[in-house]
Every structure is written in structure tokens, then in C-alpha cells.
Amino acid sequence: MGLGFAVFAGTMPEIIRASAREAEQLGYSSFWVNHPGSTDGLAALAQATRETQRIELGIGVIPLHTRGPENIVQGVSASALPLDRLLLGVGSPNPEALKRVRAGIAELRRQLSTRLVVAALGPQMCRLAGEVADGVLFNWLTPEYARLSAERVREGAAAARREPPKLFAYVRVALGPAGRTLAGGGAGERRGGHAILPVRLR
């Protein structure tokens, strides 16, 4: 079981660099950023790359309906992200989310030799993630629903006759003097006021 640490991608670069450096020194297994709106998570993750040598680097997640596989590949290359440490997360809302994720993963796997993580919430996406992904990222789940989702991922992997992917989940916390204020809503994410802990469930 690993423990990761993450920050909002729009956080100041010097804070991203310091956080990634500290996470590696403290023995965290992974460091993550998100990809919200017009903020480029790949460019933000590049800040962490410069300060680390061993820790896995994750992005959770890039929406495929706004940034297609070809553009993602270009972004990974432009940001000089280390493919051996990269956990490249993608996802998609409906409609046609399953079709888009399946095609997106296939194209990314054709062009990049890195681990691909799928954001999954519903049962069908969980099964698809088990079938095609190297990792699955859960978000906004109760412990009970996380266990059910993990089982659906394993069902998808079994149907595809492959090993189940690694499972991660966001646990959101507010840090710093403004933590109590930010903990109650989404303002913390917009202002970079909270951390995210993707924890390996298996």
C-alpha cells in the first residue's frame, strides 16, 4: 500500500517544487497534480520532475473530451516528463464516455510507454478501467462505495484475463492557516488551499 501527496495544479511553481521535493524525502510513493479547466497539469507536473529522482509523478486527470490523445502526447513530450515514473490519468464525462476512454487509452498506449490511469466512478467505467488501464483513480467515494468500485474493477480485469490495475483514491484535506475555512467547499481547490492524497487500495 502506497501513499501519495498532491496539490492543485495552479499552485505557485515554487510551492509545487518544494512539495514534490519534500514528498520524496519523506518517503511518499507518488506526487500528483490535477488538470482543472485551462490550467495545464502536465506543465505543473514538470515542476515536480525537476526536483525529484525516484517518486512516481501522477496527473489526475486530463479530460479526453477537451484534450485528445495527440495533444496529451505532445504535452508529455514538451514537459519532458519521465515516462518510467509517470502515472498519466485520463477520464471523460458522458455522453460516450466509455467509447472515448477506450479509444483514448488505446491511442495513448500506442504512442507512450508509460502507465495509464483511468478516472472511474460508475460501474461500467470501473469495469472498463479494469479491462484497459494500469491504474484506476477514484474520487468523491464513501469507503463502502470504494470497495464496490474496486470489485467492479477486478471484474473487468478478470473478464479481460489480466492482472487488476492498481487502485488509487483521493482523500481531500485542507492545510495551512486557512484550512478550516477551505475545508467546507470547493474554494480550496481553486485557490490551491488543499492537498489530495491518492492512496493505494490494493
Buried (B, 14 or more C-beta within 10 A) or exposed (E): EBBBBBBBBBBEEEEBBBBBBEBBEEEBBBBBBBBBEEBBBBBBBBBBBEBBEEBBBBBBBBBBBEBBBEEBBEBBEEBEBEEEBBBBBBBBEEEEBBEBBBBBBEBBBEBBEBBBBBBBBEBEBBBBBBBBBBBBBBBEBEEEEBEEBBBBBBBBBBEBEEEBBBBBBBEBEBEEEBBEEBBEEEBBBBEBBBBBBBBBBE
